[in-house]
Amino acid sequence: MSMQTERTPRSPRFRPVLDQFAPYKPGKPATMVAGRSYKLSSNESPYGPLPSVIKVIAEAAGDVNRYPDNGAAELTEAIAARYDVPAAHVAVGCGSVGVVQQLLEAVADPGAEVLYAWRSFEAYPYLADLAGARSVQVPLRDEEHDLEAMAAAITERTRLIFVCNPNNPTGTVVRAGELARFLDQVPDDCLVVLDEAYVEYGRDREVPDGVAVYRDRRNVAVVRTFSKAYGLAGLRVGFLIGPEPVAAAARKTMLTFSVNALAQAAAVASLAAEDELLDRVQMVIGERDRVRSALLDMGWVVPPTEANFVWLRLGELSGDFAVACDTAGISVRPFAEEGARISIGEPVANDAFLEVAGDFLSRHPDLASRKVG
Ligand SMILES: *Cc1c(COP(=O)(O)O)cnc(C)c1O
């Protein structure tokens, strides 16, 4: 008998960290019910791209035999002009998730800690694990960042801190005063990333503009995206505004050519059409406020939200609630045993959701009195 046949067959060996996490779960498409379905699971814009943007994408499609501009010069200049910052302070990525990964790759030496609130954006633990960093998660307090506890959790190994503002999935915000007090306690050699994916939906005047915060601090960078308010989720483009060394590091760790030419062209065109896009944002905000008021009127506990979604802390009923929504042709984002995040869609989708929410509450009246947190 040869050695070959005696050996137990083995699979290729992978990094043990891969066993610790499930791969990123995309928002579930809605089930068709009576010929309609509404996807309220991924915080996308309910509006299709503007005709002017589609035209630019179609034109760029004629050149896809060529590699994109790896430096994304035109887009970088457009972002720099829009925010009145030097182009050297801008970096782009394949979505802001790409930028987040670039930053983690840039800081994650062995032993590096990455600090963030939890629950927050699902990409943080996954990408931190992948980069080889250790995640330090600080529980939310009353659905909000607990910045005092986060400051207390900083060690000499903390290399990067995420502050997701507004927070996904709760929609809650960090205000200017508390953020400044927090930043004063962060060592200069630790990077703070303000993830402002939903900043365009904010109307609370006490919420700081991350770009203004970055101007005053050498260790603060802002990450934003074209995926939400600008409606380009399918094209994958996000960006960072930060001090020159931070932007330079994020450029070094970007996978070459990861922002494709269609995405670059569409992002430039979207900045040019910003007024029109921000009118749409205003409509979503109107719907958000209508949905939250209606939920509160029914008796739901709903944290104030400055984003394009609402958060319901359903605890052990989270899965049942998602099933109830799905049965009505609506997909939402449940987090098992915690809650459900529901994106704001077009009025007819929101109405359909409110109907399910009303029914569900009448079947589970105890939810109405449930305390937040
Ligand atoms: C949606 C979202 C992003 C954006 O991701 P993209 O990669 O730009 O599509 C970033 N951060 C948070 C907190 C988000 O919710």
The ligand as an SDF file (V2000), in Angstrom:
LIG
                    3D

 15 15  0  0  0  0  0  0  0  0999 V2000
  -23.7690   51.9650    3.6160 C   0  0  0  0  0  0  0  0  0  0  0  0
  -22.6330   52.3170    4.4970 C   0  0  0  0  0  0  0  0  0  0  0  0
  -21.3870   52.6040    3.9520 C   0  0  0  0  0  0  0  0  0  0  0  0
  -21.2420   52.6890    2.4880 C   0  0  0  0  0  0  0  0  0  0  0  0
  -20.7380   51.6360    1.8900 O   0  0  0  0  0  0  0  0  0  0  0  0
  -20.2540   51.7580    0.3990 P   0  0  0  0  0  0  0  0  0  0  0  0
  -19.1340   50.7910    0.3880 O   0  0  0  0  0  0  0  0  0  0  0  0
  -19.7780   53.1490    0.1550 O   0  0  0  0  0  0  0  0  0  0  0  0
  -21.3960   51.3860   -0.4610 O   0  0  0  0  0  0  0  0  0  0  0  0
  -20.3640   52.9800    4.7860 C   0  0  0  0  0  0  0  0  0  0  0  0
  -20.5420   53.0680    6.0870 N   0  0  0  0  0  0  0  0  0  0  0  0
  -21.7230   52.8290    6.6470 C   0  0  0  0  0  0  0  0  0  0  0  0
  -21.8980   53.0130    8.0970 C   0  0  0  0  0  0  0  0  0  0  0  0
  -22.8030   52.4360    5.8670 C   0  0  0  0  0  0  0  0  0  0  0  0
  -23.9680   52.1700    6.4300 O   0  0  0  0  0  0  0  0  0  0  0  0
  1  2  1  0
  2  3  1  0
  2 14  2  0
  3  4  1  0
  3 10  2  0
  4  5  1  0
  5  6  1  0
  6  7  2  0
  6  8  1  0
  6  9  1  0
 10 11  1  0
 11 12  2  0
 12 13  1  0
 12 14  1  0
 14 15  1  0
M  END
$$$$
